[in-house]
Amino acid sequence: MDMVTGVGVLDKAMVVLRAVESSPCTLAQLQTTTGLPRATAHRLASALEIHGLLRRDTDGRFELGHGLVPLGREAAERFPLVDLARPELEALRDTTGESVQLFVREGAQRRCVQSLESTHGLRWIVPEGALLPLDVGSAGRVLCGESSRAGWIQSVGEREAGVASVSAPVHASDGATVAALSVSGPIERLSRQPGKRFGDAVVDAARRISP
């Protein structure tokens, strides 16, 4: 298990929550998925259940709790960029045929706040909510302030072998970069010059998202 914050119990609790994000889990499945000891997985899941962050479904499996619903709604209302950006991400995904992501900066990292998968069988998947480094990858470099005359930044095998991406900044009304819009996928399809293939499309979509 990766230690993200250095606060062990918090990191373990988040691993438990992430484990049931895609589908409900029995305690045995939770233990297998998280790699935690059975007693630890049960203790954390039970505590999260008390706080409403997990619940039991009709089969007794652990599932995301109803307490997350108002939190998610409030978070979305306080960060309307995600809803504003979604139509552009969908159009960009359909135009390019590749996976599309929206990243924002969080301290010394970047978080994926929206991710739409390519319809190809071989595709690059970034889970929504994932934290990634700032110093590698085209989106991280955009969020660090790197720019080019073309308006986009590309990377090839920089963070993950075999993956290429091209990203462009989403600007606020004052010109500040508030997010990075990316297209990513296998080098076999995006080539070693992904900016030449999709850079202009990413830049145009990012400009339409910018308020």
trRosetta pair geometry for C-beta under 8 A, 3 or more apart (Angstrom, degrees):
i j d omega theta_ij theta_ji phi_ij phi_ji
1 11 7.0 129 147 137 116 111
1 12 6.8 40 157 -100 161 71
1 15 5.5 -33 -141 -90 121 159
1 34 6.8 14 -88 176 121 74
1 35 5.6 -167 -47 72 91 121
1 36 7.0 34 -48 -66 143 81
2 11 7.5 -127 100 -171 57 126
3 6 6.1 71 158 -86 113 39
3 8 6.9 -37 -123 -99 111 65
3 11 5.3 -18 -133 -136 56 176
4 11 5.4 160 30 -116 84 108
4 14 7.4 -49 32 69 136 150
4 131 6.8 96 -145 55 130 147
5 10 5.7 -28 56 88 143 126
5 11 5.7 -163 32 -63 90 97
6 11 7.8 120 14 -37 14 130
7 10 4.1 30 103 24 113 119
7 11 6.3 151 79 -19 62 88
8 11 5.9 -62 -146 37 28 108
8 12 6.2 23 160 -16 66 109
9 12 5.7 -54 -146 39 31 111
9 13 6.3 35 154 -23 65 106
9 44 7.7 -175 -163 -104 78 110
10 13 5.7 -53 -147 34 31 112
10 14 6.5 30 154 -17 64 105
11 14 5.8 -56 -151 36 31 110
11 15 6.5 36 150 -23 64 103
12 15 5.5 -49 -150 31 35 115
12 16 6.7 38 150 -20 64 101
12 34 7.6 73 -159 180 74 130
12 36 6.3 94 -154 -98 109 136
12 40 6.8 -71 -178 162 145 118
12 44 5.8 -127 127 -91 104 157
13 16 5.6 -51 -155 32 35 114
13 17 6.6 35 149 -17 66 104
13 44 5.3 -155 -99 -162 69 117
13 47 7.5 -72 -113 84 116 118
13 48 6.3 152 -157 -69 100 116
14 17 5.5 -50 -147 37 38 112
14 18 6.2 38 154 -19 68 105
15 18 5.8 -54 -145 39 30 111
15 19 6.4 41 151 -33 62 103
15 34 4.9 106 138 -138 113 103
15 36 7.1 138 100 -39 134 119
16 19 5.6 -50 -153 22 30 118
16 20 7.3 7 159 -2 61 102
16 30 6.6 28 -138 -165 84 114
16 34 5.9 -1 -84 -89 59 149
16 36 7.5 -25 -72 7 93 151
16 41 6.5 156 -104 -145 111 71
16 44 4.9 -175 -34 118 158 125
16 45 5.6 -150 -171 -74 137 76
16 48 6.4 -172 106 -10 132 153
16 54 7.6 -54 137 -60 111 142
16 62 7.9 -54 176 142 98 155
17 20 6.7 -73 -160 42 31 93
17 21 6.9 57 144 -58 65 92
17 48 6.8 -164 -72 -145 91 155
17 53 6.5 -50 -102 154 117 117
17 54 7.2 -133 -102 -64 72 100
17 64 7.5 68 -158 -108 80 83
18 21 5.3 -25 -155 -18 42 124
18 129 7.8 -163 -107 106 101 139
19 25 5.8 -23 136 -14 104 159
19 29 7.9 155 164 129 117 85
19 30 5.6 102 123 -134 149 69
19 33 4.3 123 -143 110 113 134
19 34 5.2 -57 -66 -59 144 93
20 23 7.1 -101 -157 86 54 33
20 24 6.0 17 -150 -123 102 36
20 25 5.1 -115 -91 7 87 105
20 30 7.3 -13 -56 -100 98 99
20 54 6.8 86 47 -122 158 105
20 62 5.3 -102 -85 114 148 95
20 63 5.9 -170 175 -125 131 28
20 64 5.9 178 116 -50 110 69
21 64 6.9 65 -110 -64 44 121
21 127 7.9 74 110 -169 152 132
24 57 5.2 -51 -108 -1 160 136
24 59 7.5 123 115 60 149 111
24 61 3.8 91 152 117 118 129
24 62 6.2 164 -160 77 79 42
24 63 4.3 -34 -101 -81 102 89
25 29 4.0 -140 -158 95 91 115
25 30 4.5 122 126 -62 132 78
25 33 6.4 -84 -122 10 150 142
25 61 5.8 160 74 -171 20 104
25 62 5.3 -22 65 56 80 96
26 29 4.7 95 49 9 75 101
26 30 6.9 -132 95 -7 39 88
26 60 7.4 39 -118 103 81 90
26 61 5.2 -67 -70 -111 55 88
26 62 7.6 137 -115 10 12 83
27 30 5.4 -52 -146 35 33 116
27 31 6.4 36 154 -21 65 103
27 38 6.9 63 155 -155 108 89
27 41 6.5 133 -162 112 78 117
27 42 5.8 19 -142 -86 125 92
27 45 7.2 -151 -110 44 82 159
27 62 7.4 94 -73 -17 57 115
28 31 5.7 -52 -151 33 31 112
28 32 6.5 28 153 -16 64 106
28 38 7.9 -10 -101 -117 53 108
29 32 5.7 -55 -147 39 34 110
29 33 5.9 29 158 -17 69 111
29 61 7.8 4 41 -140 131 110
30 33 6.0 -57 -140 40 26 107
30 34 6.0 5 168 -1 64 116
30 36 7.8 -33 139 51 84 110
30 41 4.8 149 121 176 109 130
30 45 6.2 -1 -175 -63 166 143
30 62 6.1 38 -68 34 136 138
31 34 6.6 -68 -136 47 19 95
31 35 7.9 100 171 -72 51 6
31 36 6.3 -107 -132 71 59 72
31 37 7.4 -29 -139 159 105 17
31 38 4.9 -11 -102 -95 142 68
31 41 4.8 -141 -84 14 70 162
32 35 7.8 16 179 -67 23 46
34 41 5.8 152 55 -104 140 113
36 40 4.6 -116 170 90 112 116
36 41 4.4 142 87 -61 119 89
36 44 7.4 -31 150 19 169 136
37 40 4.5 84 61 9 88 107
37 41 6.8 -161 87 -8 41 87
38 41 5.8 -57 -146 37 29 110
38 42 6.2 26 158 -17 65 109
39 42 5.9 -57 -147 39 29 110
39 43 6.2 29 155 -21 65 109
40 43 5.7 -55 -145 36 30 111
40 44 6.3 22 160 -13 65 109
41 44 6.2 -60 -146 41 26 105
41 45 6.1 23 158 -16 64 113
42 45 5.9 -59 -141 41 27 108
42 46 6.1 27 160 -20 64 110
43 46 6.0 -58 -147 36 25 110
43 47 6.4 23 155 -17 62 108
44 47 5.7 -56 -147 37 31 110
44 48 6.3 29 155 -16 66 107
45 48 5.7 -56 -146 40 31 110
45 49 6.3 38 151 -26 64 105
45 54 5.8 -74 -162 86 72 169
45 62 5.2 -70 -160 -106 129 151
46 49 5.4 -50 -150 31 32 117
46 50 6.8 37 151 -22 63 100
47 50 5.7 -48 -154 29 35 113
47 51 6.8 22 151 -7 64 107
48 51 5.8 -61 -150 45 36 106
48 53 4.4 -78 -172 73 90 108
48 54 4.2 63 113 4 107 110
48 65 7.1 -163 148 -18 88 135
49 52 7.7 48 -178 -69 31 20
49 53 7.5 -93 -70 58 23 64
49 54 4.5 -58 -76 82 67 95
49 55 6.2 120 -135 -95 86 33
49 56 7.0 23 -130 -31 134 83
49 62 7.4 -103 -71 -128 111 96
49 65 6.8 169 -123 -82 48 129
51 65 7.6 132 93 74 66 169
51 67 6.4 -123 135 68 66 171
52 55 7.4 7 -149 -62 49 95
52 65 4.7 160 164 151 48 137
52 66 6.1 -68 -170 67 100 71
52 67 2.6 101 123 -38 113 132
52 68 7.6 -171 131 -23 85 61
53 64 7.7 -59 169 -157 55 61
53 65 4.6 124 133 34 9 132
53 67 5.4 -64 -66 71 47 121
53 68 6.0 82 -136 -56 62 97
54 62 5.2 -14 -174 -165 127 99
54 63 6.8 134 -163 69 72 37
54 64 6.7 -75 -113 -125 55 23
54 65 4.7 -38 -5 -42 6 106
55 62 7.6 140 74 -153 30 54
55 63 5.4 -36 70 69 79 90
55 64 7.4 1 24 102 89 28
55 65 4.4 124 -26 -110 88 72
55 66 6.3 41 -37 -8 144 82
56 60 5.4 -17 -170 -141 119 37
56 61 6.8 139 -152 65 67 30
56 62 6.5 -44 -98 -93 61 44
56 63 6.9 110 -138 18 14 93
57 60 7.2 -53 67 16 63 16
57 61 5.1 -8 37 57 107 86
57 63 4.7 77 -43 -21 100 138
64 68 5.6 -57 174 31 103 149
65 68 5.6 116 73 -8 72 96
66 69 5.5 -26 -169 0 58 119
67 70 7.3 -53 -167 35 44 95
67 71 6.9 37 145 -11 67 116
68 71 5.4 -67 -152 46 43 115
68 72 5.7 44 154 -25 78 108
69 72 6.0 -57 -147 36 25 108
69 73 6.4 23 157 -17 62 108
70 73 5.5 -53 -143 38 35 113
70 74 6.1 34 159 -19 68 107
71 74 6.0 -58 -147 38 27 108
71 75 6.2 29 154 -20 64 108
72 75 5.6 -54 -144 36 30 112
72 76 6.3 31 156 -19 64 106
73 76 5.8 -56 -151 35 29 110
73 77 6.5 27 153 -18 64 106
74 77 5.7 -54 -147 36 33 111
74 78 6.3 23 157 -12 66 109
75 78 6.0 -63 -148 42 29 105
75 79 6.3 -15 164 21 67 110
76 79 6.5 -80 -138 60 26 79
76 80 7.4 68 163 -96 63 47
76 82 6.3 -87 -135 59 82 129
76 83 6.7 77 -177 -36 105 111
77 80 7.0 6 -157 -69 30 84
79 82 6.0 54 118 -7 97 103
79 113 7.4 -102 138 -159 141 149
80 83 5.6 -54 -166 42 66 107
80 84 5.7 67 138 -24 84 108
81 84 5.4 -62 -145 43 34 115
81 85 5.7 29 160 -21 71 112
81 102 7.7 -172 133 164 107 143
81 104 7.8 112 79 -73 148 128
81 113 7.7 53 90 104 107 150
81 170 7.4 113 -162 130 127 148
81 178 6.7 -154 -96 128 156 127
81 179 6.2 162 159 -30 148 144
81 209 7.4 61 -163 172 88 109
82 85 6.0 -61 -144 37 24 106
82 86 6.7 41 156 -46 60 96
82 102 7.1 167 -114 85 67 147
82 113 5.5 -113 -91 143 111 114
82 114 5.5 158 -142 -56 89 120
83 86 6.0 -34 -149 1 32 117
84 209 6.3 113 125 -155 100 77
84 211 7.3 -24 -178 -72 164 92
85 88 5.6 -72 -165 48 56 109
85 89 5.6 53 145 -26 89 108
85 102 5.4 74 133 -89 158 157
85 114 6.2 175 93 35 125 161
85 170 7.4 -37 -98 -112 124 158
85 179 7.5 -72 -76 97 152 162
85 181 7.5 -163 -155 -95 126 112
85 209 4.7 28 -108 -134 83 127
86 89 5.6 -57 -143 37 33 111
86 90 6.2 33 160 -20 68 105
86 114 6.6 -137 -90 -150 75 148
87 90 5.7 -54 -148 36 32 112
87 91 6.3 30 155 -17 65 107
88 91 5.7 -53 -145 38 33 110
88 92 6.1 33 155 -19 66 107
88 181 7.7 -50 121 -129 121 147
88 205 4.6 139 176 -165 110 94
88 206 8.0 144 150 -68 145 27
88 208 5.4 167 -103 88 133 116
88 209 5.1 -116 39 -65 161 96
89 92 5.7 -55 -143 38 30 110
89 93 6.2 34 155 -21 65 105
89 100 4.9 169 -162 117 85 133
89 102 6.3 -79 -82 -36 133 111
89 114 6.0 -121 -60 131 171 129
89 116 5.3 144 147 -1 110 132
89 181 7.4 -144 -91 -142 85 107
89 205 7.5 110 -76 173 40 135
90 93 5.7 -52 -146 35 29 112
90 94 6.3 25 155 -15 63 108
90 116 6.4 180 -91 -111 55 166
91 94 5.8 -58 -147 40 30 109
91 95 6.1 29 155 -20 66 110
91 205 6.9 -179 82 -113 105 115
92 95 5.7 -55 -142 37 30 111
92 96 6.0 6 167 2 67 113
92 100 5.0 114 96 -108 112 150
92 181 7.5 140 -18 171 176 122
92 183 6.6 -128 158 -78 115 109
92 201 6.3 138 -134 148 89 106
92 202 6.9 75 -147 -100 135 58
92 205 4.6 5 -71 -89 124 164
93 96 6.6 -68 -138 49 21 93
93 97 7.6 79 171 -94 53 9
93 98 7.1 -124 -137 73 59 43
93 99 7.1 2 -122 -134 101 23
93 100 4.5 -110 -70 1 88 124
93 116 4.5 -81 -66 111 153 130
93 117 7.9 62 -147 75 135 23
93 118 7.0 -155 -159 -93 94 52
94 97 7.6 22 -169 -71 23 49
95 201 5.9 -165 114 -158 138 141
96 100 7.3 123 48 -66 130 105
96 183 5.3 -45 127 -143 174 142
96 198 5.2 36 -116 -117 128 130
96 201 6.3 162 -64 103 106 154
97 118 6.1 52 151 -146 56 101
97 119 6.8 -75 -156 39 74 94
97 120 6.7 73 158 -37 97 106
97 189 8.0 -108 99 170 113 140
98 118 4.9 -33 -147 -88 31 122
98 120 7.6 -9 -104 7 53 124
98 123 7.4 166 -150 -137 59 96
98 124 7.8 15 -173 35 95 100
98 183 5.0 78 88 -175 126 98
98 184 6.6 -177 157 70 118 28
98 185 4.1 -99 -143 -35 115 135
98 189 7.0 170 -89 111 111 130
98 190 6.7 59 -103 -75 155 105
98 198 7.2 -67 33 -76 138 163
99 115 7.1 1 -178 -172 104 86
99 116 6.7 176 -153 92 59 56
99 117 5.3 -23 -109 -135 99 41
99 118 4.5 -75 -47 -24 70 89
99 123 5.5 119 -41 178 114 108
99 124 5.2 -132 34 71 143 77
99 125 6.6 -150 -116 -90 156 42
99 126 7.1 136 149 12 135 88
99 183 7.2 139 80 -158 50 54
99 184 5.4 -38 78 68 102 79
99 185 5.8 147 22 -73 89 84
100 115 7.4 168 89 -150 51 44
100 116 4.8 2 56 55 94 102
100 181 7.4 -8 -172 -174 97 85
100 182 6.8 161 -155 87 52 56
100 183 5.6 -24 -100 -99 74 66
100 184 7.9 153 -94 20 27 72
101 112 5.3 -54 -164 -137 120 108
101 114 6.7 157 -156 89 50 61
101 115 4.8 -1 -108 -105 86 78
101 116 7.7 -163 -73 26 46 63
101 126 5.1 3 -90 61 145 138
101 139 6.9 -54 93 -69 115 156
101 181 7.6 166 87 -155 49 44
101 182 4.7 -10 59 60 91 106
101 184 6.6 0 7 10 114 117
102 112 7.2 110 72 -158 49 61
102 113 5.5 -56 98 64 98 88
102 114 4.1 24 35 49 113 103
102 115 7.7 -135 26 -62 67 50
102 170 7.6 13 -145 -14 102 146
102 179 5.6 2 -175 174 93 132
102 180 7.4 158 -156 79 48 47
102 181 5.8 -16 -104 -103 74 67
102 182 7.6 -177 -79 21 29 79
103 110 4.5 26 177 167 123 120
103 111 6.6 154 -152 75 72 35
103 112 5.6 -42 -95 -94 78 54
103 113 7.0 140 -119 9 25 83
103 132 7.5 -62 -126 47 134 117
103 139 4.4 89 26 167 147 136
103 140 7.6 -65 135 -66 160 53
103 143 6.5 -88 114 -48 114 134
103 167 7.8 -23 29 -139 120 139
103 179 6.3 152 78 -165 45 76
103 180 4.6 -14 60 58 101 96
103 182 6.7 33 -5 -6 110 120
104 110 6.8 167 82 -156 29 76
104 111 5.7 -20 61 59 80 88
104 113 5.5 29 3 -18 108 129
104 143 7.6 129 -167 -115 26 133
104 178 6.9 -23 -123 159 98 63
104 179 5.0 -46 -84 -105 76 82
104 180 7.8 175 -79 17 32 73
105 109 7.7 149 -158 89 58 39
105 110 5.6 -46 -102 -102 50 76
105 111 7.9 115 -149 15 6 78
105 134 7.0 43 -127 -103 96 123
105 143 4.5 158 -68 -177 106 127
106 109 5.4 -21 72 74 88 86
106 110 6.7 139 21 -118 78 22
106 111 4.9 43 -8 -17 128 112
106 131 7.0 -74 59 -123 131 104
108 134 6.1 -118 177 7 52 129
109 131 4.9 19 154 -174 144 101
109 132 6.6 146 -171 71 92 32
109 133 6.3 -69 -123 -109 76 32
109 134 6.0 -145 -121 -34 23 92
110 131 7.2 148 76 -155 39 56
110 132 5.3 -30 67 67 91 85
110 133 7.4 13 20 105 91 16
110 134 5.5 123 -27 -88 98 73
110 139 6.2 170 141 123 163 107
110 140 5.3 -143 -4 -98 140 76
110 143 5.4 149 -94 27 124 164
110 180 7.3 -22 -153 32 143 124
111 129 6.8 -26 -170 -155 103 30
111 130 7.1 162 -151 83 59 41
111 131 5.4 -28 -96 -97 76 67
111 132 7.8 155 -93 19 27 73
112 115 5.4 26 165 -53 126 114
112 126 4.9 -179 -96 140 163 116
112 127 6.9 132 75 89 138 43
112 128 5.7 -126 116 -124 99 38
112 129 6.6 -30 73 27 84 21
112 130 4.7 20 25 50 119 87
112 132 7.0 57 -32 -3 97 113
113 128 6.8 29 -175 -154 19 89
113 129 7.8 70 -105 -70 41 42
113 179 7.6 -78 35 -127 127 124
114 128 6.3 10 -111 -113 22 110
115 125 7.4 83 161 -166 134 62
115 126 5.0 -149 -119 81 138 83
115 127 6.6 -168 41 -168 160 12
115 128 4.8 -148 19 -63 106 75
115 130 8.0 43 -43 17 148 111
117 123 5.9 92 -172 127 90 150
117 125 5.8 -3 -109 -107 110 90
118 123 3.9 -169 56 -124 113 131
118 124 7.5 62 5 36 122 63
118 185 6.0 62 -42 -101 153 119
119 123 7.9 131 47 -65 15 146
120 123 4.9 140 73 -63 92 99
120 185 7.4 67 44 -147 141 127
120 189 7.3 -102 -80 -53 173 165
122 186 5.6 -1 138 -25 112 146
122 188 7.7 5 114 54 144 131
122 189 8.0 157 94 -20 109 126
123 185 6.1 -53 -142 -127 63 91
123 186 7.4 -103 -110 -19 26 96
124 160 7.6 142 -138 82 119 144
124 163 5.1 97 -105 -129 141 117
124 165 7.9 -110 92 -72 162 101
124 184 4.7 -84 84 125 142 102
124 185 5.1 -156 9 -108 109 35
124 186 6.6 173 -41 -45 98 57
126 130 5.6 -124 -180 44 80 144
126 132 7.5 -41 -145 -42 122 138
126 184 7.2 64 -20 55 120 145
127 130 4.7 111 66 -43 82 111
132 137 6.5 -5 146 24 133 159
132 139 7.8 63 82 77 135 119
132 140 6.6 -115 115 -64 103 116
132 159 7.1 27 -173 -165 121 155
133 136 5.5 38 89 34 121 89
133 137 7.2 132 75 13 81 113
133 140 5.9 14 110 -114 61 157
133 159 7.1 179 51 -123 106 119
134 140 4.2 166 -158 -162 35 103
134 141 7.9 133 169 -63 65 35
134 143 6.0 -101 -138 84 99 115
134 144 5.5 119 165 -61 109 107
135 140 6.1 -53 11 143 15 136
135 141 7.8 56 -158 -77 28 72
135 144 7.2 72 -96 -62 50 152
136 140 6.0 39 65 57 31 148
136 141 7.8 -1 -147 -45 13 94
136 155 7.3 118 176 -152 66 154
136 158 5.0 -173 -171 143 93 101
136 159 4.4 139 126 -81 113 88
137 140 4.5 83 67 10 93 108
137 141 6.9 -170 88 -8 47 88
137 155 5.4 -147 -141 47 31 164
137 158 5.7 180 -71 90 41 118
137 159 4.2 -3 -61 -26 98 136
137 165 6.4 15 -162 54 82 142
137 167 7.9 62 148 -16 80 141
138 141 5.8 -60 -149 39 31 110
138 142 6.4 36 154 -22 66 104
138 152 7.7 6 -175 171 131 81
138 153 4.5 167 -155 107 89 91
138 154 5.5 -30 -95 -136 135 18
138 155 4.2 -150 -45 -2 82 101
138 158 7.6 125 -37 37 65 145
138 165 4.6 -150 22 103 122 100
138 166 5.8 -109 169 -128 173 22
138 167 3.9 159 126 10 105 107
138 180 7.7 178 121 170 74 134
138 182 6.2 140 83 -120 109 111
139 142 5.6 -51 -150 33 34 114
139 143 6.4 28 154 -14 66 106
139 165 7.0 -49 -21 137 89 142
139 167 4.3 174 -79 -102 60 160
139 180 4.0 145 -152 110 80 138
139 181 8.0 -167 -112 61 102 11
139 182 4.6 -58 -65 -56 114 133
140 143 5.8 -59 -149 40 32 108
140 144 6.3 30 151 -19 65 108
140 159 7.8 113 6 -66 133 136
140 180 7.7 -123 -43 35 20 166
141 144 5.5 -54 -146 37 34 113
141 146 4.2 -28 164 35 92 140
141 153 5.1 -142 92 154 119 157
141 155 7.2 144 5 -56 131 120
141 167 7.6 140 58 60 86 129
142 145 7.9 99 174 -26 29 10
142 146 6.3 -80 -85 61 32 85
142 147 7.9 78 -129 -84 65 58
142 153 5.2 -163 -64 28 87 132
142 167 4.7 -117 -20 116 141 120
142 168 6.8 159 -124 -157 147 9
142 169 5.1 -172 -179 -69 111 79
142 177 6.9 -166 154 -164 83 146
142 180 4.1 126 84 -116 132 125
143 169 7.9 150 -76 -108 46 91
143 177 6.5 -172 -122 128 47 130
143 179 7.9 -28 -93 -155 101 24
143 180 5.2 -89 -50 -28 89 126
145 177 7.0 -170 -94 19 58 144
146 153 5.6 75 105 -95 113 147
147 151 7.7 -20 -164 -122 88 34
147 153 7.5 -97 -117 -56 23 107
147 169 7.5 -37 -101 -11 94 131
148 151 6.7 -79 76 0 80 16
148 152 6.5 -41 54 64 122 40
148 153 6.1 149 -8 -79 117 67
150 195 6.7 82 107 174 153 126
150 199 5.8 4 146 154 129 142
150 200 7.9 -86 -179 -73 101 69
150 203 7.4 -128 147 -56 74 149
151 168 5.7 22 143 -132 88 114
151 199 7.4 131 74 167 83 100
151 203 4.2 68 112 -122 129 134
152 166 5.3 22 168 177 129 102
152 167 6.5 154 -158 77 81 33
152 168 4.7 -53 -100 -76 79 92
152 195 5.2 164 100 -133 124 103
152 199 3.9 -159 45 -151 156 96
152 200 7.8 -101 -17 -55 137 31
152 202 5.7 89 -111 77 129 121
152 203 5.4 -101 -53 -57 101 103
153 166 7.1 167 84 -153 40 59
153 167 5.4 -21 62 62 89 87
153 168 7.6 158 16 -82 72 44
153 195 7.7 -98 152 -87 9 125
154 164 7.1 0 -176 -176 100 94
154 165 6.8 175 -151 93 59 48
154 166 4.5 -23 -99 -100 84 83
154 167 7.7 161 -88 16 37 66
154 193 7.2 40 143 -159 170 41
154 194 5.0 164 -142 62 120 93
154 195 3.9 -104 -45 -40 132 104
154 199 6.9 -66 -58 -82 110 110
155 158 3.9 -64 -177 7 117 137
155 159 7.0 46 135 -5 146 89
155 164 6.9 -179 94 -150 54 54
155 165 5.4 3 54 55 91 89
155 166 7.9 177 19 -80 60 42
156 164 4.6 -3 -112 -109 71 95
156 187 6.3 77 -155 -110 94 114
156 192 5.1 49 -135 -145 160 68
156 194 7.0 167 -78 -5 91 106
157 160 7.2 -102 -140 89 45 40
157 161 5.3 24 -146 -127 97 46
157 162 6.4 73 -100 -13 92 24
157 163 6.6 130 -88 50 45 55
157 164 7.2 -18 -27 -74 61 69
157 187 6.7 -3 -49 -62 95 137
159 163 7.2 -46 68 75 82 124
160 163 4.3 27 83 23 104 132
162 186 6.0 -28 160 -139 91 77
162 187 5.7 -122 -164 6 45 107
163 184 6.1 18 180 -179 106 106
163 185 7.1 -171 -146 111 75 13
163 186 6.6 -62 -103 -103 54 37
163 187 6.8 -124 -91 -38 6 82
164 184 6.9 -180 93 -146 43 65
164 185 6.7 -21 60 68 80 59
164 186 7.4 27 19 137 88 19
164 187 4.7 104 -24 -96 111 68
164 190 4.0 -156 77 89 124 133
164 191 7.0 -69 49 71 174 35
164 192 6.9 -148 -96 -111 141 34
164 194 4.4 165 146 -42 118 131
165 182 5.3 1 -176 -170 120 114
165 183 6.5 168 -151 85 69 47
165 184 3.8 -18 -97 -98 102 91
165 185 7.7 127 -86 12 66 50
165 190 7.5 -10 -73 174 28 170
165 194 6.3 -176 124 91 5 165
166 182 7.0 159 82 -148 37 67
166 183 5.6 -3 55 54 85 93
166 184 8.0 178 20 -76 50 57
166 190 7.7 -174 -11 -168 100 127
166 194 4.4 -157 -35 118 107 106
166 195 4.7 152 -118 -84 130 61
166 197 7.7 179 -7 61 146 84
166 198 5.4 161 51 81 137 98
166 199 5.1 -105 177 -85 146 70
166 202 5.5 -172 112 2 101 157
167 180 4.8 20 177 173 127 109
167 181 6.3 158 -153 80 72 43
167 182 4.2 -27 -93 -92 95 84
167 183 7.8 -175 -77 21 52 57
167 202 6.6 -128 -134 166 20 147
168 180 7.2 159 76 -155 28 68
168 181 5.5 -19 60 59 80 96
168 199 7.5 117 -58 -163 112 66
168 202 4.6 152 -1 129 116 98
168 203 4.4 177 -112 -91 160 57
168 205 7.7 129 57 63 131 81
168 206 4.1 -142 102 -2 112 154
169 177 4.3 -72 -155 -123 126 109
169 179 7.5 135 -162 80 56 46
169 180 6.0 -42 -103 -102 51 69
169 181 7.8 117 -153 16 4 82
169 206 6.2 112 84 171 32 145
170 177 7.0 98 64 -156 49 65
170 178 5.6 -66 99 64 93 84
170 179 4.0 -2 47 63 125 93
170 180 6.9 -148 6 -77 87 19
170 181 5.8 92 -46 -27 104 101
170 206 4.9 -128 -79 -160 69 89
170 209 5.0 -46 -129 94 120 121
170 210 5.3 -175 -167 -75 68 79
171 175 5.6 -27 -168 -146 126 32
171 176 6.6 138 -154 70 73 33
171 177 6.0 -50 -98 -94 65 48
171 178 6.8 108 -150 8 18 90
171 206 7.9 78 -2 152 75 100
171 210 4.5 20 57 -130 73 134
172 175 7.0 -33 69 35 73 20
172 176 4.7 0 34 58 115 88
172 177 7.8 -117 0 -50 84 4
172 178 4.8 94 -48 -36 94 124
172 210 7.2 -130 -69 -155 13 88
172 211 6.5 -3 -145 48 52 103
173 210 8.0 147 -70 165 47 90
173 211 5.6 -56 -51 98 91 94
177 180 7.4 24 178 -65 116 78
179 209 7.6 -70 68 124 129 139
181 202 5.8 176 107 -169 104 89
181 205 6.0 -149 147 101 158 107
181 206 4.4 -159 27 -84 133 97
181 209 6.7 144 -60 17 138 151
182 202 7.2 13 -126 -141 23 135
183 190 7.6 162 123 -113 100 127
183 194 7.2 -167 91 172 101 121
183 198 4.8 -74 68 133 154 152
183 201 7.5 36 -31 89 150 111
183 202 5.5 -123 -5 -79 108 118
184 190 7.6 -49 -158 -55 34 158
185 189 5.4 -45 124 70 128 119
185 190 5.0 142 69 -37 95 115
186 189 5.3 76 71 15 89 95
186 190 6.8 162 82 8 40 93
187 190 6.1 -70 -124 58 31 90
187 191 6.8 30 -177 -158 65 6
187 192 6.3 29 -161 -73 109 65
190 194 4.1 2 167 -101 114 104
190 197 6.1 -160 -158 51 61 149
190 198 7.2 -55 -138 5 96 123
191 194 6.4 167 63 -69 73 55
191 196 7.5 -48 81 59 133 109
191 197 6.1 135 31 -35 115 132
193 196 4.2 14 139 14 113 119
193 197 6.8 126 104 -17 76 88
194 197 5.6 -60 -152 40 43 110
194 198 6.0 -28 172 35 79 103
194 199 7.4 120 122 -51 64 82
195 198 7.3 -89 -130 61 21 62
195 199 3.7 38 -167 -60 68 128
196 199 6.6 20 -52 4 16 116
198 201 5.0 -61 -163 46 68 114
198 202 5.7 68 140 -26 90 103
199 202 5.9 -61 -149 36 29 108
199 203 6.3 27 157 -17 66 108
200 203 5.7 -54 -146 38 32 112
200 204 6.2 32 157 -19 66 107
201 204 5.9 -55 -147 37 29 111
201 205 6.4 27 156 -17 64 108
202 205 5.9 -57 -147 38 30 109
202 206 6.2 30 155 -20 65 108
203 206 5.8 -57 -146 37 29 111
203 207 6.4 30 155 -20 64 106
204 207 5.8 -54 -151 33 30 112
204 208 6.7 27 153 -17 63 105
205 208 5.8 -56 -151 35 34 109
205 209 6.6 33 151 -20 66 104
206 209 5.7 -54 -150 33 34 112
206 210 6.6 44 151 -32 65 100
207 210 5.7 -43 -150 19 34 117
